[in-house]
Amino acid sequence: MNNNPWTAAETVARLARGRTVVVGQGESMLPLYPAGTVLVIERVAWSQLRAGMTVIYEREGGLAGEMVGHVLTTQEARGWVAQGLNNDDPDDMRVTPGNYVGTVVAAFRRVTPGGDPATLLAADMPRGAMMRAALDQGGVARGRPTKTGSLGSME
């Protein structure tokens, strides 16, 4: 087995119906997720969304299918306020039931020599626990459960 983030993400995506695998790009979620991070998203019920979760939503006025992945901060009457971790200001658009695509439940990237393997994989586990792990050079996952909050994505 090789150190392939796409294959690892597909494996996690198959654990639950309705999950999708996408590749993030941009710098808005640095340092947590650099461009090229492979994300697994799942459509969580709107009523279950909470501040701190990273969600994917469609950008209004952008190209068809253009999506943004940012962290929810505050719920307002017109929707959730979201912001990239590396951005100074929150997004102008609100996340609404109409543009909400899903929530990031796992994220993978290739391990690089000298890198921090704890940021490679974060996959959802039962009862809200999170699994953080790394694929070693042979492609074998190593990790430990944690009580880390929701995962990040990027624009």
Buried (B, 14 or more C-beta within 10 A) or exposed (E): EEBBBEBBBBBBBEEEEEBBBBBBEBBBBBEBBBBEBBBBBBBBEEEEBEEEBBBBBBBEEEEEEEBBBBBBBEBEEEBBBBBBBBBEEBBEBBBBEEBBBBBBBBBBBBBEEEEEBBBBBBBBEEEEEBBBBBBEEEEEBEBEEBEEBBBBBBB
